[in-house]
């Protein structure tokens, strides 16, 4: 029998209520006759604001009381931030579904006043997350545009608005929060008592890359909990469940559990999809002190013949000895220096001449992390990166910039982009293949132009096994090689050699 009314319970915070309403809205779309009553509760974690989250006495301090109301059948559905939920919410309830996942990444906000102090020796960040503390101290010094400094962290508690208010009214330099929380706060701004424009006017933002800064398992995902006997609500939850997001979170939590970690461990785990490829990363320190670091695609059967090959059969092994590329810079200093309030995509670390100084109000995005680190050394604040996984169609930063912002890509003169205007920074004047290729069987290509130069020299290599990164080179090679089973993708040339070439 159809139950035409249900009770949805969540925490009292604005973010929790927004997430409950998001679930309710999806249920109403699928079941138009349903009546929903929203209820809230103050969790034990909210009541005890002095408790150190890193040393919390038990798991689920933000969800336990809510799950209890499901267990005793006082409410029908509970809605949580999934990263807060233990593997088993209660004895008689479980997570049966989730909505389409929000952005799982972390975002750093740093005060503009701090950026004016480039010789600052200590950057203080607000976070109570052991994961963010551990990885922040290790990773951020390579990403921020300061010289010889260290990262210090100070604890902070409260809902998203409270933490941002405390940050803006403190002497601390920055704060790290979940980007999904920020996105929901800006999308449903009428539900939050916070002035986002003041935050944006007084800070610079940086989206931290999942490949090196994986987040809490389940971050960005909404958990929908029901009693195991409530078949009616379980069916409704199944109807709105996003299976991809559900699988990602289950995998992340399983990996964390494998390392013996709870949600308060120094371990980040991220499972995500980019350009139809599934990736996985985890970084941190296990409870027994072991340092872990992993990043790769999930189904890593890279080539059809997965046995290792001899280095003598592979090209290139020593890049500088194998390929010589001559580039000529195109004089565009005046054009690039005049860009303001624009999105600028930097395709290589050397696309800017020494005479160019990009305006500080531009949003800067890099094709990969090597480019990011090189630009940070030059003093540029980088907002995010494609992480060498291919240019995105949507950078998912619509809540952080104006809708009609101009977008430019600094690259070589023959580059193409469907979403950005190309500003040519260099042209390739000569490509020379320095080795004989006819006895090679396995190849890694970093650009279509090098691929074409090699084919021109030795056409027979088209029958070999070809690899490249995740960007436009793959699309080009795929159009040239008939047997698609002989094409594979790797994170980098070194990654290809590590996985394929005999030591």
C-alpha positions as CSV (number, residue, x, y, z in Angstrom):
1,X,0.0,0.0,0.0
2,X,1.4,3.4,-1.0
3,X,2.2,5.7,2.0
4,X,1.4,9.2,0.9
5,X,3.3,11.0,3.7
6,X,6.9,10.5,5.0
7,X,9.1,12.2,7.6
8,X,12.6,13.2,6.6
9,X,15.1,14.1,9.3
10,X,18.4,15.8,9.2
11,X,20.7,18.0,11.3
12,X,19.6,21.6,12.0
13,X,22.3,23.3,10.1
14,X,21.3,25.2,6.9
15,X,23.5,22.8,4.8
16,X,21.8,19.8,6.3
17,X,18.3,21.2,5.7
18,X,19.2,22.1,2.1
19,X,20.4,18.5,1.5
20,X,17.2,17.2,3.0
21,X,15.2,19.4,0.7
22,X,17.2,18.2,-2.3
23,X,16.3,14.6,-1.4
24,X,12.7,15.6,-0.9
25,X,12.6,17.4,-4.2
26,X,13.8,14.4,-6.1
27,X,11.2,12.2,-4.3
28,X,8.4,14.6,-5.2
29,X,9.5,14.5,-8.9
30,X,9.1,10.7,-8.9
31,X,6.1,10.5,-6.6
32,X,4.0,13.7,-7.1
33,X,1.3,12.7,-4.6
34,X,3.7,12.3,-1.7
35,X,3.6,14.7,1.3
36,X,6.8,15.3,3.1
37,X,7.4,16.6,6.6
38,X,10.9,17.9,7.4
39,X,12.3,17.4,10.9
40,X,15.6,18.4,12.4
41,X,17.7,17.3,15.4
42,X,20.8,18.6,17.1
43,X,23.4,15.9,17.0
44,X,25.8,15.1,19.8
45,X,28.6,16.6,17.6
46,X,26.7,19.9,17.4
47,X,26.0,19.9,21.1
48,X,29.6,19.4,22.2
49,X,31.5,22.0,20.3
50,X,34.6,21.6,22.5
51,X,35.2,18.0,21.4
52,X,38.3,17.5,19.3
53,X,37.1,15.8,16.1
54,X,40.5,14.3,15.5
55,X,40.2,12.4,18.8
56,X,36.4,11.9,19.0
57,X,35.5,9.1,21.4
58,X,33.2,7.5,18.9
59,X,32.2,7.4,15.2
60,X,29.1,9.1,13.9
61,X,29.0,12.0,16.3
62,X,27.0,14.0,13.7
63,X,24.8,11.1,12.6
64,X,24.2,8.8,15.5
65,X,21.2,10.6,17.0
66,X,19.6,10.9,13.6
67,X,20.1,7.2,12.8
68,X,18.6,6.4,16.2
69,X,15.3,8.0,15.2
70,X,15.2,5.8,12.1
71,X,16.0,2.7,14.2
72,X,13.1,3.3,16.5
73,X,10.9,4.2,13.5
74,X,10.2,7.7,14.7
75,X,11.1,9.0,11.2
76,X,11.1,7.4,7.8
77,X,14.2,8.8,6.0
78,X,17.4,10.4,7.3
79,X,19.6,12.6,5.2
80,X,23.3,13.0,6.0
81,X,26.5,14.2,4.5
82,X,27.8,10.8,3.6
83,X,31.4,11.5,4.8
84,X,30.0,11.8,8.3
85,X,28.3,8.4,8.3
86,X,30.0,5.2,9.8
87,X,30.0,2.1,7.7
88,X,27.0,0.8,9.7
89,X,24.7,3.7,10.8
90,X,22.8,1.6,13.3
91,X,21.7,-2.0,14.0
92,X,18.6,-1.8,11.9
93,X,19.1,0.8,9.3
94,X,21.5,1.4,6.4
95,X,22.2,3.8,3.5
96,X,20.1,2.8,0.5
97,X,20.8,5.6,-1.9
98,X,22.3,8.9,-2.8
99,X,21.7,11.8,-5.2
100,X,24.1,12.8,-8.0
101,X,27.3,13.6,-6.2
102,X,28.4,17.1,-5.7
103,X,32.0,18.2,-6.3
104,X,34.2,15.9,-4.1
105,X,37.2,18.2,-4.0
106,X,38.4,20.5,-1.3
107,X,38.7,24.2,-1.8
108,X,41.2,26.6,-0.1
109,X,40.3,30.2,0.6
110,X,43.3,32.5,1.3
111,X,43.1,36.2,2.3
112,X,44.2,38.6,-0.4
113,X,46.1,40.5,2.3
114,X,48.2,37.4,2.9
115,X,49.1,37.2,-0.8
116,X,50.6,40.7,-0.5
117,X,53.2,39.3,2.0
118,X,55.2,37.1,-0.4
119,X,58.1,36.7,2.1
120,X,55.7,35.4,4.8
121,X,57.5,32.4,6.5
122,X,54.3,30.8,8.0
123,X,50.9,30.3,6.5
124,X,48.2,29.5,9.0
125,X,45.2,27.5,7.8
126,X,42.0,26.7,9.7
127,X,41.0,23.0,9.7
128,X,40.3,20.3,12.2
129,X,40.6,17.4,9.7
130,X,43.6,15.1,10.4
131,X,43.6,14.3,6.6
132,X,43.8,18.0,5.6
133,X,46.4,18.7,8.2
134,X,48.7,15.9,7.1
135,X,48.4,16.3,3.4
136,X,48.2,20.1,3.5
137,X,51.6,20.4,5.2
138,X,53.1,18.0,2.6
139,X,51.4,19.2,-0.6
140,X,50.5,22.9,-0.3
141,X,54.1,24.3,-0.1
142,X,54.5,23.3,-3.8
143,X,51.2,24.9,-4.9
144,X,51.2,28.3,-3.1
145,X,53.2,31.2,-4.5
146,X,55.4,31.9,-1.5
147,X,59.1,31.3,-0.9
148,X,60.5,29.1,1.8
149,X,57.5,28.9,4.2
150,X,55.8,26.3,6.3
151,X,52.1,25.5,6.8
152,X,50.7,25.7,10.3
153,X,47.1,24.6,11.1
154,X,44.7,25.7,13.8
155,X,41.5,23.8,14.7
156,X,38.0,25.1,13.9
157,X,34.5,23.8,14.6
158,X,31.0,24.8,13.5
159,X,28.8,24.7,10.4
160,X,30.0,26.1,7.1
161,X,28.8,29.6,7.7
162,X,30.2,29.7,11.2
163,X,33.6,28.5,10.1
164,X,33.9,31.0,7.3
165,X,32.8,33.9,9.6
166,X,35.4,32.8,12.2
167,X,38.0,32.7,9.4
168,X,37.3,36.1,8.1
169,X,37.3,37.6,11.6
170,X,40.5,36.0,12.6
171,X,44.2,36.5,12.0
172,X,44.5,33.2,10.2
173,X,45.5,33.2,6.5
174,X,43.3,30.6,5.0
175,X,40.7,27.9,5.5
176,X,40.0,24.6,3.7
177,X,36.4,23.4,3.3
178,X,34.5,21.0,1.1
179,X,33.7,22.5,-2.3
180,X,30.3,20.8,-2.4
181,X,29.3,22.6,0.8
182,X,30.3,25.9,-0.8
183,X,28.5,25.1,-4.0
184,X,25.3,24.3,-2.1
185,X,25.6,27.4,0.0
186,X,25.9,29.6,-3.1
187,X,23.1,27.8,-5.0
188,X,20.7,28.0,-2.0
189,X,22.0,31.3,-0.6
190,X,18.6,32.3,0.8
191,X,18.9,29.4,3.3
192,X,22.2,30.6,4.7
193,X,23.0,33.6,6.9
194,X,26.3,34.4,5.1
195,X,27.6,37.1,2.7
196,X,29.4,35.1,0.0
197,X,30.3,38.3,-1.9
198,X,32.3,39.5,1.1
199,X,34.2,36.2,1.1
200,X,35.0,36.4,-2.6
201,X,36.0,40.1,-2.4
202,X,38.5,39.4,0.3
203,X,40.0,36.0,-0.6
204,X,41.5,34.1,-3.4
205,X,40.3,30.5,-4.0
206,X,42.1,27.4,-5.0
207,X,40.5,24.0,-5.8
208,X,42.8,21.2,-4.6
209,X,43.5,18.4,-7.1
210,X,42.1,15.0,-6.3
211,X,45.1,13.2,-7.7
212,X,47.3,14.5,-4.9
213,X,44.8,15.8,-2.4
214,X,42.0,13.2,-2.1
215,X,39.3,14.0,0.3
216,X,37.2,12.3,2.9
217,X,35.4,9.1,1.6
218,X,31.9,10.2,0.7
219,X,32.7,14.0,0.5
220,X,30.2,15.7,-1.7
221,X,27.7,12.8,-1.5
222,X,24.4,12.8,0.3
223,X,23.5,9.7,2.2
224,X,19.8,8.6,2.3
225,X,19.1,6.2,5.2
226,X,16.1,4.1,6.0
227,X,15.1,1.3,8.3
228,X,15.8,-2.1,6.8
229,X,12.1,-3.1,7.3
230,X,10.8,0.0,5.6
231,X,10.3,-1.5,2.2
232,X,8.2,1.4,1.0
233,X,10.8,4.0,1.6
234,X,13.6,1.7,0.4
235,X,11.8,1.4,-3.0
236,X,11.4,5.2,-3.3
237,X,15.1,5.7,-2.4
238,X,16.1,3.1,-5.0
239,X,14.2,5.1,-7.6
240,X,16.2,8.3,-7.0
241,X,19.5,6.6,-6.3
242,X,22.5,7.6,-8.4
243,X,24.3,4.3,-8.9
244,X,27.6,5.8,-10.0
245,X,27.9,8.0,-6.9
246,X,26.8,5.2,-4.7
247,X,29.4,2.9,-6.0
248,X,32.1,5.6,-5.7
249,X,31.4,6.2,-2.0
250,X,31.2,2.5,-1.1
251,X,34.5,2.0,-2.8
252,X,36.1,4.9,-0.9
253,X,34.9,3.7,2.4
254,X,36.0,0.2,1.7
255,X,39.5,1.4,1.0
256,X,39.6,3.5,4.1
257,X,38.4,0.5,6.1
258,X,41.1,-1.7,4.5
259,X,43.8,0.6,6.0
260,X,42.2,0.3,9.4
261,X,41.0,3.9,9.3
262,X,37.8,5.6,10.5
263,X,36.6,9.0,9.3
264,X,39.1,10.7,11.6
265,X,42.2,9.2,10.2
266,X,44.9,11.0,8.2
267,X,43.8,9.3,5.0
268,X,42.0,10.8,1.9
269,X,40.4,8.6,-0.6
270,X,38.8,9.7,-3.9
271,X,37.0,7.8,-6.7
272,X,35.9,9.9,-9.6
273,X,35.1,10.0,-13.3
274,X,36.7,12.3,-15.8
275,X,35.9,12.1,-19.6
276,X,34.3,8.7,-19.1
277,X,37.4,7.3,-17.3
278,X,37.3,6.2,-13.6
279,X,40.2,7.3,-11.4
280,X,41.2,6.4,-7.9
281,X,43.6,8.1,-5.5
282,X,44.4,7.8,-1.8
283,X,47.0,9.6,0.2
284,X,47.8,9.7,3.9
285,X,49.2,8.0,7.0
286,X,47.8,4.8,8.3
287,X,47.2,4.2,12.1
288,X,50.4,2.2,12.2
289,X,52.4,5.0,10.7
290,X,52.7,3.8,7.1
291,X,52.7,6.6,4.5
292,X,50.5,5.7,1.5
293,X,50.2,7.4,-1.9
294,X,48.4,6.1,-5.0
295,X,46.9,7.6,-8.1
296,X,45.8,5.7,-11.3
297,X,42.9,4.8,-13.4
298,X,40.7,2.1,-11.9
299,X,40.7,-0.4,-14.7
300,X,44.4,-0.3,-15.4
301,X,44.7,-3.1,-18.0
302,X,46.5,-0.6,-20.2
303,X,47.4,-2.7,-23.3
304,X,46.0,-5.9,-24.7
305,X,49.3,-7.7,-24.3
306,X,50.0,-6.7,-20.7
307,X,53.4,-8.4,-20.4
308,X,56.4,-6.1,-19.9
309,X,58.5,-5.2,-23.0
310,X,62.2,-4.6,-23.4
311,X,63.4,-1.0,-23.4
312,X,65.0,-1.6,-26.8
313,X,61.5,-2.2,-28.3
314,X,60.0,1.0,-26.8
315,X,60.1,4.6,-27.8
316,X,61.0,7.0,-26.3
317,X,63.0,5.9,-23.3
318,X,65.3,8.8,-22.8
319,X,63.2,11.6,-24.1
320,X,65.9,14.3,-24.8
321,X,68.0,11.7,-26.7
322,X,65.0,10.4,-28.7
323,X,63.1,13.6,-29.8
324,X,64.2,17.1,-30.4
325,X,61.6,19.8,-30.7
326,X,62.4,23.3,-31.6
327,X,59.9,26.0,-30.5
328,X,59.7,29.6,-31.4
329,X,57.9,32.0,-29.0
330,X,55.2,34.2,-30.6
331,X,55.3,37.7,-29.4
332,X,51.9,38.2,-27.6
333,X,53.1,40.1,-24.6
334,X,50.7,43.0,-25.1
335,X,47.6,40.9,-25.6
336,X,48.3,38.6,-22.7
337,X,49.2,41.4,-20.3
338,X,46.0,43.2,-21.1
339,X,43.7,40.3,-20.1
340,X,41.7,41.1,-17.0
341,X,38.8,39.3,-15.3
342,X,39.3,36.4,-17.6
343,X,39.7,32.6,-17.3
344,X,43.2,31.7,-18.6
345,X,44.2,28.1,-19.4
346,X,47.9,27.5,-19.3
347,X,48.8,24.5,-21.5
348,X,52.5,24.4,-20.7
349,X,54.8,25.8,-18.0
350,X,56.6,27.9,-20.7
351,X,53.7,29.5,-22.5
352,X,54.5,32.9,-20.8
353,X,57.4,35.0,-21.9
354,X,59.5,36.6,-19.2
355,X,58.1,40.0,-20.1
356,X,54.5,39.1,-19.4
357,X,52.8,39.6,-16.0
358,X,49.3,38.3,-15.8
359,X,46.8,40.5,-14.0
360,X,46.0,39.2,-10.5
361,X,42.2,39.3,-11.0
362,X,42.3,36.6,-13.7
363,X,41.4,33.0,-13.0
364,X,44.4,30.8,-13.8
365,X,44.0,27.1,-14.7
366,X,46.8,24.7,-15.7
367,X,46.8,21.6,-17.9
368,X,48.8,19.7,-15.3
369,X,50.5,19.9,-12.0
370,X,54.0,20.4,-13.4
371,X,52.8,23.6,-15.0
372,X,51.0,24.6,-11.7
373,X,54.2,24.2,-9.6
374,X,56.3,26.1,-12.2
375,X,53.8,29.0,-12.2
376,X,53.6,29.0,-8.4
377,X,57.4,29.4,-8.4
378,X,57.0,32.4,-10.6
379,X,54.6,34.0,-8.1
380,X,51.3,33.2,-9.7
381,X,48.2,32.1,-7.8
382,X,46.7,29.1,-9.6
383,X,43.0,28.4,-9.1
384,X,43.0,24.8,-10.3
385,X,44.2,22.2,-12.7
386,X,43.1,19.6,-15.3
387,X,45.7,17.3,-13.6
388,X,46.9,16.0,-17.0
389,X,43.6,14.2,-17.5
390,X,42.4,16.1,-20.5
391,X,40.8,19.4,-20.9
392,X,37.3,19.5,-19.2
393,X,34.2,20.7,-21.0
394,X,33.0,22.1,-17.8
395,X,35.5,23.1,-15.1
396,X,32.7,23.1,-12.5
397,X,33.5,26.6,-11.2
398,X,30.3,28.3,-12.1
399,X,29.7,29.2,-8.4
400,X,33.1,30.9,-8.2
401,X,33.1,33.3,-11.2
402,X,30.9,35.5,-13.3
403,X,28.7,33.7,-15.9
404,X,29.9,35.7,-18.9
405,X,33.6,35.6,-18.2
406,X,35.9,35.4,-21.2
407,X,37.9,32.2,-21.6
408,X,41.4,32.0,-23.2
409,X,43.9,29.2,-23.7
410,X,47.6,29.9,-24.1
411,X,49.0,27.2,-26.3
412,X,50.8,26.6,-29.7
413,X,49.5,28.3,-32.8
414,X,47.7,25.2,-34.2
415,X,45.9,24.3,-31.0
416,X,42.1,24.0,-30.9
417,X,39.5,24.3,-28.2
418,X,35.7,24.1,-28.3
419,X,35.3,26.2,-25.2
420,X,38.1,28.7,-25.2
421,X,39.7,31.3,-27.5
422,X,43.3,30.3,-28.5
423,X,46.0,32.8,-27.9
424,X,49.1,31.4,-29.7
425,X,52.2,31.5,-27.5
426,X,54.6,29.5,-29.6
427,X,55.0,27.6,-32.8
428,X,56.9,24.3,-33.4
429,X,59.4,25.0,-36.1
430,X,61.2,21.6,-36.2
431,X,60.7,18.1,-34.9
432,X,63.5,15.6,-35.3
433,X,63.2,11.9,-34.4
434,X,66.7,10.9,-33.3
435,X,66.3,7.1,-33.2
436,X,65.5,4.4,-35.8
437,X,61.9,3.3,-35.2
438,X,61.4,0.2,-37.5
439,X,62.5,-2.2,-34.7
440,X,60.2,-0.6,-32.1
441,X,56.9,-2.1,-31.1
442,X,55.6,0.1,-28.3
443,X,55.3,3.9,-28.5
444,X,54.3,6.8,-26.2
445,X,53.2,10.1,-27.8
446,X,53.0,13.5,-26.2
447,X,51.6,15.4,-29.1
448,X,50.0,14.8,-32.5
449,X,52.9,16.6,-34.2
450,X,55.5,14.3,-32.8
451,X,53.3,11.3,-33.8
452,X,53.1,12.6,-37.4
453,X,56.8,13.2,-37.6
454,X,57.5,9.6,-36.5
455,X,54.9,8.2,-38.9
456,X,56.5,10.2,-41.7
457,X,59.9,8.7,-40.9
458,X,58.7,5.1,-40.4
459,X,55.1,4.5,-41.7
460,X,55.2,0.8,-40.6
461,X,55.0,1.7,-36.9
462,X,51.3,2.3,-37.3
463,X,51.0,-1.4,-36.7
464,X,52.6,-1.1,-33.3
465,X,51.1,-0.5,-29.8
466,X,50.5,3.2,-29.1
467,X,50.0,5.1,-25.9
468,X,49.5,8.7,-24.8
469,X,48.0,10.8,-22.1
470,X,44.3,11.6,-21.5
471,X,44.1,14.8,-23.6
472,X,43.6,15.7,-27.3
473,X,46.6,13.5,-28.4
474,X,44.4,10.5,-27.7
475,X,41.6,11.7,-29.9
476,X,44.1,12.3,-32.7
477,X,45.9,9.0,-32.5
478,X,42.5,7.2,-32.3
479,X,41.6,8.7,-35.7
480,X,44.8,7.3,-37.2
481,X,45.1,3.8,-35.8
482,X,42.6,1.2,-37.2
483,X,43.0,-1.3,-34.4
484,X,41.8,0.5,-31.3
485,X,42.9,-2.3,-29.0
486,X,46.4,-1.2,-29.7
487,X,45.8,2.2,-28.2
488,X,46.1,2.9,-24.4
489,X,46.3,5.8,-22.1
490,X,48.7,6.5,-19.2
491,X,49.1,9.4,-16.7
492,X,52.5,10.3,-18.2
493,X,55.6,9.1,-20.0
494,X,57.1,8.0,-16.8
495,X,53.9,6.2,-15.8
496,X,54.0,4.3,-19.2
497,X,57.6,3.3,-18.6
498,X,56.9,2.2,-15.0
499,X,53.9,0.0,-16.1
500,X,55.2,-1.4,-19.4
501,X,59.0,-1.4,-19.7
502,X,61.3,-4.0,-18.1
503,X,63.7,-2.7,-15.6
